[in-house]
């Protein structure tokens, strides 16, 4: 094992501790000696301890019930108030109630029985807060819900002589890291007078029950945390008997693969995440710096990477919270997660971590297993799966930059197919638009109000009593006629198909599936019957090749109705009235081909992946000359090869608007470039202001769709009033005018695997100040998007100029600021109502910002928009170049590729400088010269 790993474990196990003021582990024989307890009958001290994360704590735990009961500890802090000393207070707590509202549980700070301060759950919501007379605040920018998990809360109190004391509170801090490296989005700060001499644990209202453990007060951070009980200590115990890899292989430049010594290579399952075949595999001759250790402990298989504390982590798939993932735990088990009620467990699973070093170099790790598992980033990178999970390889990727790392991931896990151009347009959805007359009304509403839109979506209410592949005879008597109407107005339509056919003899889908024995079995080998929208349902076993072929064949009659795209929802799979809202983990999948028979816990995370793969195959089989569009709620690493995705059932709240950006960014950094959230929020009613702000940002998501739930108020742009309507129209006009640039970004992603939507730090990976920025983001490498509501935004150094498109919108308090990077040329199109109005050689404006050397370059990709002719060289790639001249610039088309290369093309040039915009016009095949002129305010 490496010397560095031995060193870490030695430090964790042998560090000295001093100046512990109070330590209470709730030993039943000792608690009365250290605390004054009122109402002992409402206390119970249990043997064992709280299960904080994945390793048992030492000591006992206190179970506490009722608001009239206190455990009181006298604490002498006077010696620490002298000369601005600092103390730390920490405790673990766990909620045992279904409803924690209107009750406070936590730690109270008292002075001679008078309450001064409190830290615990909120009285009215389900978040953590701190309280002081006249004030309170949620702990954390993205608060963690009060739930059945164990939470660690730490308060630092800095005694300031002659002034109020300063405090900082951390929720679930990463205790191994330096204080300067803690997660800012899980903190709260303030000032207060902490002249306390007592601590009390409170348990809320009568009947509420909470558990507490490890109440501690110490004079410094290291004294507070005994490392054998910290995440770092837990790592040392988890890998106590860890081994170096049994096999270490070099697969390609910068790509290695590792197997545990105990791995049975004959039993390694088929890889869903890694699609590339490596033909020149060699044994590594020496240990690389990025190398795992493997162990088995506590009924789990562990893989651990001892990474430096200054590395920053990203990716990990669809996750809630901040962009930077340091200090987070992610559960990989796809879950129907309405309103994100479980913040660590969402609809998709990506066993992938991106690491970025201080110098801007990057690495990635693929844990190649589909089993239910966990990524823990609180002390290095710890991955774990059940001990009975099949053995799996671990891949590491080394790159000179994060952008190059994304290209490598795309090369290994698969790249996004080129989507149809219409799928890049704005899309309108609700659960649900019905009957068909309402769908027509929505389409007319967009065109009459001149709001660009490409797609209207149909949710489950179009079906005949929720039977998939059917149409309600009263609500949708003529789906073909409806689609013809939409097509005539320049719209496409996307219709939902869930994975759960109704369990009903005489229903064609059920009957045909039963004929081929298509259904997932329960542990006894009988058809598993669950409950979803139609009532009793069965579930196709997509691990069986004949079932995937059958499923693909169901789409022909469906698509004959003129349907353009397919929406696969509920495919975690979601199952009502089951404890975990999905089918039991011991259900059986029979497999076939390269897939082995296995329990559902093995195939759960790829159930949606296999479903959309079969759906895409069906669409290609029906219309081989059209690019399919499939949207999926559930997916897995590598699933970008088969469908786009959205971030599930978010809420109509400011918090979810703000979180939508880091969620989409981390999905992008996990290999899924075509993603976005429900604009406006799915759960609840958006306010006019929230919708306007969300639409102004949502115009720049790769996948741009508004969606809302059944029973909510109307969420069309015009339903909120004139101001929101104008803001929405303005934002969407910008998206459509940027369509040449956006379409080129998608083509680049299709070709090389890079992200469309990128974090700001991609502009300068070595700038540590950009690593946490998750309000602003980049589209490609040359356009920064800064929301109007963003505060204290960290932006890259260098030249960035305002890109103003359309009308002068200084009146508009909602529009994002668009900043074009120096050295770039961005193609801008004309204003249109849908992508149906676009074709080859559209009118074009080239927006130019020179770099410090007076140079700029850019690229434009164009093709038919909805076919595969581009594979036969029927496209155009234009490479533009600009150079400063005396008093102006010269712009040329330096190179063209593709069959449709042109001899003449007249374009408009918009040269943006710090003083304004100068315009020119001419044939780009020769050259266009632009002289600096008077200032202009926007690009018309």
Secondary structure, 3 states (H helix, E strand, C coil): CCHHHHHHHHHHHHCCCCCEEEEECCCCCCHHHHCEECCHHHEEEECCCCCCCCCCCCCCEEEEECCCCCEEEECCCHHHHCCCCEEEEEEEEEECCCCCCCCCEEEEEEECCEEEEEEEECCCCCEEEEEECCEEEECCCCCCECCCCEEEEEEEEECCCCCCEEEEEEECCCCCCCHHHCCHHHEEEEEECCCCCEEEEEECCCCCEEEEEEEEEECCHHHHCCHHHCHHHHHHHHCCCCEECCEEEEEECCEEEEECCCCCHHHCCCCCCCCCCCCCCEECCCCCCCCCEEEEECCEEEEEECCCCCCEEEECCCCCCCCCCCCCEEEECCCCCHHHCCCCCCCEECCEEEEECCCCCEEEEEECCCCCEEEECCCCEEEEEECCCCCCCEEEEEECCHHHHHHHHHHHHCCCCCCCHHHHCCEECCCCCCCHHHHHHHHHHHHHHCCCCCEEEECHHHCECCECCCCCCCCCCCHHHHHHHHHHCCCEEEEEEECEEECCCCCHHHHHHHHCCCECECCCCCECCEEECCEEEEEECCCCHHHHHHHHHCHHHHHCCCCCEEEEECCCCCCCCCCCCCCCCCCEECCECCECCEEHHHHHHHHHHHHHHHHHHHHHHHCCCCCCCEEECCEECCHHHCCEEECCCCECCHHHHHHHHHHHHHHHCCCCCCEECEECCCECCCCHHHHHHHHHHHCCCCCCEECCCCCCCCCCHHHHCHHHHHHHHHHHHHHHHCHHHHHHHHHHHHHHCCCCEECHHHHCCCCHHHCCCCCCEEECCCEEEECCCCCCCCCCCCCEEECCECCCCCCCCCCCEEEEECCEEEEECCCCCCHHHCCCCCCCEEEEECCCCCEEEEEEEECCCCCCHHHHCCCEEEEEEEEEECCEEEEEEEEEECCCCCCCCEEEEEEEECCEEEEEEEECCCCEEEECCCCCCCEC
